[in-house]
Amino acid sequence: MSDITRFGVSLKSTLLDKFDRLIEQSGYKNRSEAIRDLIRDRMVAEEWISSDRETVGVFSLIYNHEQRELNKTLTNIQHRYVDIIVSSTHIHIDHHNCLEVVILKGKSSLIKKITDELASTRGVKHGKLIMTSTGSDLD
Ligand code: NI
């Protein structure tokens, strides 16, 4: 643990009280872990701003499989990006609706392009991208 550095932070006590309440509600045992997570979250956001960094996205989409050509269109888009799409899972939610979860690894700009294309396909009811990270720069 010799690479651990301790540092002091100055802030208004009212703000610290609010922060302490917030992190307690979220289940944190101490401020350090909460602050580490905030820092990592900001660093991941930065990965997504610099468009040529390799990163990871988890994309979910909900659609009605009975919509004409929709299934085929979504599959065709995914086949165009086999180098970026690491995994894709299809779940039949009910008689009409399908959930697809697509995991992508590559440049953030390309991940956004692919997931925008999937989400904006006519008939897709909901598409949501979780912008996460390879984790390699987070320690
Ligand atoms: Ni299905």
Boltz pocket constraint, residues with backbone or C-beta under 6 A from the ligand:
constraints:
  - pocket:
      binder: B
      contacts: [[A, 65], [A, 90], [A, 91], [A, 92], [A, 93], [A, 97], [A, 98], [A, 99]]
      max_distance: 6.0
